[in-house]
Amino acid sequence: MIRFFKHKGLEKFFHNNDRSSINPKHASKLARILDRLDASVRPMDMNLPGYKLHELSGKEKGTWSVWVSGNWRVTFQFDDADAIVVDYRDYH
């Protein structure tokens, strides 16, 4: 279950389908990612074709990333069976 969002626009999209703070072209993929993340109990549950799941390194070790489009990623951590610090990032 998703317990905490870092990106408040992504949180508004997840709860209210409010697309004002996300790239509207990403909406359908973000909806699928968030639906799966909400049902996941561990990072490897997000290891689906096309998501390019990987753990970040260095000071962000413990944070996982899945691909949205181009430079855009959804990142998250897990606390027990809950997803936390769910973010929507543009890696330049």
ABEGO torsion letter per residue (X at the ends): XBABBABAAAAAAAAAGBAAABBAAAAAAAAAAAAAAAABABAAAABBBGAGBBBBBEAABGBBBBBABEABBBBBBBBEABBBGBBBBBBX
